[in-house]
């Protein structure tokens, strides 16, 4: 038994030994990200707060593993574009600015359809043309370039813009005020998530989908233990990938057990089993657990204790010792693997990604 204990301890140390040089990677999704952003005008504070909350909401659901996450992202983006249109309506009043509202409508439509593509999340641009007029345009992409005719910002138009904000120098500054207010959404979603961390996001999505498809099913207790033993991967720092090692605690299952020393006809029986503690390296498709099996037996002890080995994340077998050399071997039928919803595992892990 000492040799078996040494073998198990050595195996349990593998995750730390193989990943000692790997630092957990995160995508932050918190208010602290906006600490250095521009201060919005009082008139646009509500819009600015919405840009922050929507940015965080998109960030927290951007893995889009579940249908709920996909719906939450679409809902948040639609709320954001609707508020943007309202803010433009407040800042640029009058029929003279209808062209701008048309541009905003086009921008909102494209963002709502293509919010996973950073090319479509750039904010509406304002540029001066060679004649001193002003041109508003939706960002340029490979497929969509929406240009509007230049408009000369004469005194009448600028005076009209100044009536909205007394401290404003005119329409261009009004536009900058809106750009500043929208900055939290653009900087977090477009710049930080979909551009700077684009590769990391894709890797996380691929790893979580692979985890859901291939890893062993874990109960809430198993997930809790794994989050506690996975360094600081699930300490509320932001989006992260799945754990490399799955840990198991009091994990129940059913086994088909053979006790060779029993009389013929009594040797093979279905037994209950519990994994007291175990680990599974799901990417390497191997694992081991300390296990006990139970069945009502007259000739020997009802309970046997030993090791269970996991192969290919789907098959398990092992052996137990009951005393008096009444050893047994067994194969495992993990019904939870068949009836459990692995996306519930993902949801449980995700709950530990944020404070």
Beta strands, then each sheet from edge to edge (+ up, - down):
strand 1: 125-128
strand 2: 134-137
strand 3: 245-259
strand 4: 268-281
strand 5: 286-294
strand 6: 303-311
strand 7: 315-321
strand 8: 327-333
sheet 1: 1+ 2-
sheet 2: 3+ 4- 5+ 6- 7+ 8- 3+
end
